[in-house]
Amino acid sequence: MPVTLDPDAAAVYKAFQEAGRPPYENGTPAEARELYLKGRVVSNPEPPELAEVKPLSIPAPHGAIPARIYTPKNLRRADGAAPCLVFYHGGGWVIGDLDSHDVVCRKLAHEGKLIVISVDYRLAPEHKFPAAVDDAISAAKWVAANAKTLGIDNKRLMVGGDSAGGNLAAVVALAARDGDGPAIAGQVLIYPATDFAMAHPSHREPETSILLTHSVIKWFCNHYLSGAADIHDWRASPARANTLVGLPPAYVLTVGADPLRDEGDEYAARLRQAGVPVTYKHFPGQFHGFFTMGKLLNQANVAASEIGVWLKALN
């Protein structure tokens, strides 16, 4: 499928090329993490002013999971409780943290008029699959169990994330449907990774490999998974779940220049076929990762606003 970048996306991509930023797969995970954080500084938009941002510590079997809770000034409450989005950051399960997606979480809290709780799940290769999944599920369970203390309405508890975080959100929704987790009212899947087989056409098309390339995805995969058998586990590849029936309403976002484009599109279609209400938005002229770049790419701000509208309509 031909991809033509929007002018601003093309300009950003050109700037990245001219800067000579080394590919993640040429360095160590620690070097990739540092590089990723530096990129966020120059591309994040100005954050909206919130009522409160506080650290959280979520108990888990292996030890505490760091988290951060965002409360907007325009919070919608009913009987003293507010809707909540549990957010999982992107970064290929190898890079990214609370700081890399801090502005994104602030924007989603403001646009959705809800509480956002960002989860700093364990990263690979120090912690292989399914450590990130275990943390993601544990965090959702803890938020629901402590909803009253947090001022959250656990009937309006949603999950979301971008890329690897979209994968984790989809997996948490599946686990919760099957009894391993709280009831989930909605899922926000921003260019999610859904199938580690990496066999969809968009993985092979050169036009899709802009910032996230097929080779980078393989590098992430090799760090995250322990072997080929993990590919077929629905906790790694949610598209391989036996059925998608009974999942909560979904907002699925994909972009044109993205090796993950086709699997995200297919997952949205399969959700619809399973009877799940789906809002699907495609940004054909943007590349994977654009959502965090609102300072440089206005379409990222448009996407955040549209997700906010969807979240408000949902609850």
C-alpha positions as CSV (number, residue, x, y, z in Angstrom):
1,M,0.0,0.0,0.0
2,P,1.6,3.3,-1.1
3,V,2.4,5.7,1.8
4,T,2.7,9.5,1.4
5,L,3.8,11.3,4.5
6,D,2.0,14.5,5.5
7,P,4.3,17.5,5.0
8,D,5.0,17.9,8.7
9,A,5.7,14.2,9.2
10,A,8.0,14.2,6.2
11,A,9.9,17.2,7.6
12,V,10.3,15.5,11.0
13,Y,11.5,12.3,9.4
14,K,14.0,14.3,7.3
15,A,15.3,16.0,10.5
16,F,15.7,12.6,12.2
17,Q,17.7,11.3,9.1
18,E,19.9,14.4,9.0
19,A,20.6,14.2,12.8
20,G,22.1,10.8,12.1
21,R,20.5,9.1,15.1
22,P,21.8,5.6,15.3
23,P,19.2,2.8,15.0
24,Y,18.1,1.3,18.3
25,E,19.2,-2.2,17.2
26,N,22.9,-1.0,16.9
27,G,23.1,-0.3,20.6
28,T,22.3,-1.8,23.9
29,P,18.9,-1.5,25.6
30,A,20.4,1.1,28.0
31,E,21.6,3.2,25.2
32,A,18.3,2.9,23.4
33,R,16.4,4.0,26.5
34,E,18.5,7.1,26.8
35,L,18.1,7.9,23.1
36,Y,14.3,7.5,23.3
37,L,14.0,9.9,26.3
38,K,16.1,12.5,24.6
39,G,13.8,12.4,21.6
40,R,10.8,13.0,23.7
41,V,12.2,16.3,25.1
42,V,12.3,17.9,21.6
43,S,9.0,16.5,20.4
44,N,6.6,16.6,23.3
45,P,4.1,19.5,23.2
46,E,3.5,21.8,26.2
47,P,1.5,19.9,28.7
48,P,-1.9,21.1,30.0
49,E,-2.0,22.3,33.6
50,L,-3.5,19.6,35.8
51,A,-4.9,19.7,39.3
52,E,-2.5,17.1,40.6
53,V,0.2,14.6,39.6
54,K,1.5,12.2,42.2
55,P,3.7,9.1,42.3
56,L,2.1,5.7,43.2
57,S,3.5,2.4,44.3
58,I,1.5,-0.6,43.3
59,P,2.2,-3.8,45.3
60,A,3.0,-6.9,43.2
61,P,4.5,-10.3,43.9
62,H,8.0,-9.4,42.6
63,G,8.0,-6.0,44.4
64,A,6.4,-2.6,43.9
65,I,5.4,-1.4,40.4
66,P,6.1,2.4,40.1
67,A,3.1,4.4,38.7
68,R,1.9,7.9,38.4
69,I,-1.6,9.3,38.9
70,Y,-2.8,12.3,36.9
71,T,-5.9,14.3,38.0
72,P,-7.1,17.0,35.7
73,K,-8.8,20.3,36.7
74,N,-11.8,19.5,34.6
75,L,-12.4,16.0,36.2
76,R,-15.8,14.5,35.7
77,R,-17.2,13.0,39.0
78,A,-20.4,11.2,39.7
79,D,-21.2,10.5,43.4
80,G,-17.6,11.5,44.2
81,A,-16.0,9.0,41.9
82,A,-14.3,9.6,38.5
83,P,-13.6,7.5,35.4
84,C,-10.0,6.2,35.1
85,L,-7.7,5.2,32.2
86,V,-4.9,2.8,33.2
87,F,-2.2,3.6,30.7
88,Y,0.7,1.4,29.5
89,H,3.5,3.3,27.7
90,G,5.0,2.2,24.4
91,G,8.6,1.3,23.7
92,G,8.8,-2.3,22.4
93,W,8.7,-3.7,26.0
94,V,12.4,-2.6,26.1
95,I,12.4,1.2,26.3
96,G,10.1,3.9,27.7
97,D,9.0,4.8,31.2
98,L,6.8,7.1,33.2
99,D,8.7,10.2,32.0
100,S,8.7,9.3,28.3
101,H,4.9,9.4,28.2
102,D,4.3,12.0,30.9
103,V,2.9,14.6,28.6
104,V,0.8,12.1,26.7
105,C,-0.8,11.1,30.0
106,R,-1.4,14.7,31.0
107,K,-3.1,15.4,27.7
108,L,-5.3,12.3,27.9
109,A,-6.3,13.2,31.5
110,H,-7.2,16.7,30.3
111,E,-8.9,15.8,27.1
112,G,-10.9,12.9,28.6
113,K,-11.7,14.7,31.8
114,L,-10.7,11.6,33.8
115,I,-8.0,10.2,36.0
116,V,-5.0,8.6,34.3
117,I,-2.8,6.1,36.0
118,S,0.5,5.4,34.1
119,V,2.2,2.1,34.9
120,D,5.9,1.6,34.8
121,Y,5.9,-2.2,34.1
122,R,9.1,-4.2,34.1
123,L,11.2,-4.0,30.9
124,A,13.1,-6.6,28.8
125,P,15.7,-8.0,28.5
126,E,16.1,-7.8,32.2
127,H,12.6,-9.1,32.6
128,K,11.4,-11.3,29.8
129,F,7.8,-12.0,28.7
130,P,5.4,-12.4,30.5
131,A,6.8,-10.0,33.2
132,A,5.3,-6.9,31.5
133,V,1.9,-8.7,31.1
134,D,1.9,-9.8,34.8
135,D,2.6,-6.2,35.9
136,A,0.0,-4.8,33.6
137,I,-2.7,-7.1,34.9
138,S,-1.6,-6.6,38.5
139,A,-1.8,-2.9,38.1
140,A,-5.3,-3.0,36.7
141,K,-6.4,-5.3,39.6
142,W,-4.9,-3.0,42.2
143,V,-6.5,0.1,40.8
144,A,-9.9,-1.6,40.8
145,A,-9.4,-2.9,44.3
146,N,-8.4,0.5,45.6
147,A,-10.9,2.5,43.5
148,K,-12.6,4.1,46.5
149,T,-9.4,5.4,48.0
150,L,-8.3,6.7,44.6
151,G,-11.6,8.4,44.0
152,I,-12.2,6.1,41.0
153,D,-15.5,4.6,39.8
154,N,-14.5,1.0,39.1
155,K,-17.4,0.6,36.7
156,R,-15.7,3.2,34.5
157,L,-12.2,1.7,34.4
158,M,-10.5,1.6,31.1
159,V,-7.1,0.5,29.7
160,G,-5.0,2.0,27.0
161,G,-1.6,2.4,25.5
162,D,0.5,3.0,22.4
163,S,2.4,0.4,20.5
164,A,3.8,-2.1,23.1
165,G,1.4,-0.4,25.5
166,G,-1.5,-1.0,23.1
167,N,-0.5,-4.6,23.1
168,L,-0.6,-4.8,26.9
169,A,-3.9,-3.0,27.1
170,A,-5.4,-5.5,24.6
171,V,-4.0,-8.4,26.7
172,V,-5.3,-6.9,30.0
173,A,-8.8,-6.6,28.4
174,L,-8.7,-10.2,27.3
175,A,-7.5,-11.4,30.7
176,A,-10.2,-9.4,32.5
177,R,-12.9,-10.8,30.2
178,D,-11.7,-14.3,31.2
179,G,-11.8,-13.6,34.9
180,D,-8.2,-12.5,35.5
181,G,-8.8,-8.9,36.3
182,P,-11.5,-6.3,36.9
183,A,-14.3,-5.4,34.6
184,I,-12.9,-3.1,31.8
185,A,-15.2,-0.5,30.3
186,G,-13.1,0.3,27.3
187,Q,-9.8,-0.1,25.6
188,V,-7.7,2.5,23.7
189,L,-5.3,0.8,21.3
190,I,-2.9,3.2,19.7
191,Y,-1.0,1.5,16.8
192,P,-1.0,-1.7,18.8
193,A,1.3,-4.7,18.2
194,T,-1.1,-7.7,18.1
195,D,0.8,-10.6,16.4
196,F,4.4,-11.4,16.9
197,A,4.4,-13.6,13.7
198,M,5.1,-10.3,11.9
199,A,3.7,-11.8,8.7
200,H,1.3,-9.0,7.6
201,P,2.1,-7.2,4.3
202,S,3.0,-3.9,6.1
203,H,6.0,-5.6,7.7
204,R,7.5,-6.1,4.2
205,E,6.7,-2.8,2.6
206,P,9.6,-0.4,2.6
207,E,7.3,2.6,2.8
208,T,6.2,1.6,6.3
209,S,9.6,1.5,7.8
210,I,10.1,5.1,8.7
211,L,11.1,5.4,12.4
212,L,9.9,2.1,13.6
213,T,11.3,-0.4,11.1
214,H,10.8,-4.2,10.8
215,S,14.4,-4.8,12.0
216,V,13.8,-2.7,15.1
217,I,10.7,-4.7,15.9
218,K,12.7,-7.9,15.5
219,W,15.3,-6.4,17.9
220,F,12.5,-5.7,20.5
221,C,11.0,-9.1,19.9
222,N,14.3,-10.9,20.6
223,H,14.8,-9.0,23.8
224,Y,11.2,-9.5,25.0
225,L,10.4,-13.1,24.1
226,S,12.2,-16.2,25.2
227,G,11.6,-18.2,22.1
228,A,9.4,-19.0,19.1
229,A,6.8,-20.7,21.3
230,D,6.0,-17.3,22.9
231,I,4.8,-15.9,19.6
232,H,1.7,-18.2,19.8
233,D,0.8,-17.2,23.3
234,W,-2.2,-14.8,23.3
235,R,-0.5,-12.9,26.1
236,A,2.2,-11.9,23.7
237,S,0.0,-11.9,20.5
238,P,-3.6,-10.9,21.5
239,A,-4.7,-11.6,17.9
240,R,-4.1,-15.2,18.7
241,A,-6.7,-15.4,21.4
242,N,-9.3,-18.1,20.7
243,T,-12.1,-15.5,20.5
244,L,-12.5,-11.7,20.8
245,V,-16.2,-12.0,21.7
246,G,-17.2,-10.2,24.9
247,L,-14.4,-7.6,25.0
248,P,-15.1,-4.0,25.9
249,P,-15.6,-1.2,23.4
250,A,-12.4,-0.3,21.6
251,Y,-10.8,2.8,20.1
252,V,-8.2,1.6,17.6
253,L,-5.8,4.0,15.9
254,T,-3.4,3.1,13.1
255,V,-1.0,5.1,10.8
256,G,0.1,4.6,7.2
257,A,3.9,4.5,7.8
258,D,4.0,1.6,10.3
259,P,5.0,-2.0,10.0
260,L,2.2,-2.7,12.6
261,R,-0.4,-1.0,10.4
262,D,-2.1,-4.1,9.0
263,E,-2.2,-6.1,12.2
264,G,-3.8,-3.2,14.0
265,D,-6.3,-2.8,11.1
266,E,-7.1,-6.5,11.2
267,Y,-7.5,-6.5,15.0
268,A,-10.1,-3.7,14.7
269,A,-11.9,-5.7,12.0
270,R,-11.9,-8.8,14.1
271,L,-13.2,-7.0,17.1
272,R,-16.1,-5.7,15.0
273,Q,-16.8,-9.2,13.7
274,A,-16.9,-10.4,17.3
275,G,-19.6,-7.9,18.0
276,V,-17.4,-5.4,19.9
277,P,-18.2,-1.7,19.4
278,V,-15.2,-0.3,17.6
279,T,-14.2,3.3,16.7
280,Y,-11.4,3.0,14.2
281,K,-9.2,6.0,13.1
282,H,-6.5,5.8,10.5
283,F,-3.9,8.6,9.9
284,P,-2.5,7.6,6.5
285,G,0.2,10.3,6.4
286,Q,1.7,9.8,9.8
287,F,4.4,7.4,11.1
288,H,4.5,5.1,14.1
289,G,5.3,7.1,17.2
290,F,3.7,10.3,16.0
291,F,1.2,10.3,19.0
292,T,3.9,11.5,21.4
293,M,5.1,14.3,19.1
294,G,2.5,16.9,19.4
295,K,5.1,19.7,19.5
296,L,6.0,18.9,15.9
297,L,3.0,17.1,14.5
298,N,-0.4,18.7,15.1
299,Q,-2.2,15.4,14.1
300,A,-1.0,14.0,17.4
301,N,-3.0,16.7,19.2
302,V,-6.0,16.0,17.0
303,A,-5.7,12.3,17.9
304,A,-5.5,13.1,21.6
305,S,-8.6,15.3,21.4
306,E,-10.5,12.6,19.5
307,I,-9.6,10.0,22.0
308,G,-10.7,12.3,24.7
309,V,-14.1,12.7,23.0
310,W,-14.4,9.0,22.8
311,L,-13.5,8.4,26.4
312,K,-16.1,11.0,27.5
313,A,-18.8,9.5,25.3
314,L,-18.0,6.0,26.7
315,N,-18.8,7.0,30.3
